[in-house]
Amino acid sequence: MATNPMQRKARNSFLLGMLVMLIISALIIGILVKFLVDARKEQQEQEQQQVAVYVLNTNVSSGQIITQDMLRMQEVFLSTVPANAVTSLSTFMEYSLLEKKTGNTINRDTTGLYVIENGTKVRIEKDQTDGNYYKTVNNQKELVEFLDVPLVAKVNMQANSVLTLDLVAKSDEISNDDLRLQEYNMLELPVKINVDDYIDVRLTLPTGQDYIVISKKRVIDIMEDTIWLKLSEEEILTMSNAMVEAYQMTGSKLYVNLFVEPGVQGTATPTYAVSPAVLKLIENNPNIRNEAKQALFENYTQAQVDQRTNDINSALNQYAEQAQTNIEEKVKEESEKRKALREKYLEELAGATGITQ
């Protein structure tokens, strides 16, 4: 049937509109496909540029020990990651190792483990037969034992910080056989001291001279005016000597001061010279490592001998008549404080567990 011009025109307009719409739709689909392809390609490129590193899951302060539970794995862009970022726990754990016998740092390269001795790499290899590690020294096979030393933060770090080996340091707390947990309640403590702070213990004489007795010790625990420290046998004897002498001299004090940045501040050299009797005791004590004895005698300079003779002994002589009484009173006070704190601890323990003593 013939159509009039108006109908034909309308039909042609409809077909033209459909064609235009199809062309536009095809263009839109093409653009979308290109966009999706480009986005996928960009995503793949980004994924290739990402690397898994360990970041902190909590804030840490300078000097604080960092443990594995404080770390988590996170994907980050390779371009934003320092070259020495920790990418595996084995790297973190091996960085904390020392050779037990020598105290040398355990290192790793592409070949394996090694230590530096006299400027030379000495390889450490695992024996597949017994599972132990050995090194070869003068053509002799020598057993290697490891010390696992805590790692501490050099600076304050926020959660989500990428962990690098530049941000951690080996702790001074090496667990030797003579290390013991010591309790002290006669030290004058700072108002703001907290657990995990690092401290020096110092002795001030009535004449004003001030000496470092022990340096850079981490506070393990605090309860009222009592603190707990990990000390070696030599440090325990040194502290005991300083305590007795502080007790003898009215106006003297043993006090604590805090490190500002313990992660980067090193241990100070003690300036307090123990008495000749205690020095002899340290020399003959089989529980003190030879390395510690050697370090003590190397630090025991003529200046410290003169200090002991002219300053400390001179101050002690002024209180010779009342020294014994002063010591007895201070020891009694120390004992009573310890007894009261022990009773409080047992009461709190009973309240927490429901067990009565």
Beta strands, then each sheet from edge to edge (+ up, - down):
strand 1: 50-56
strand 2: 65-66
strand 3: 71-77
strand 4: 97-99
strand 5: 107-108
strand 6: 113-117
strand 7: 120-126
strand 8: 133-137
strand 9: 140-144
strand 10: 146-148
strand 11: 151-153
strand 12: 168-170
strand 13: 180-184
strand 14: 198-204
strand 15: 210-223
strand 16: 226-231
strand 17: 253-258
sheet 1: 1+ 3-
sheet 2: 2+ 11- 12+
sheet 3: 4+ 10-
sheet 4: 5+ 6- 7+ 8- 9+
sheet 5: 13+ 16- 15+ 14- 17+
end
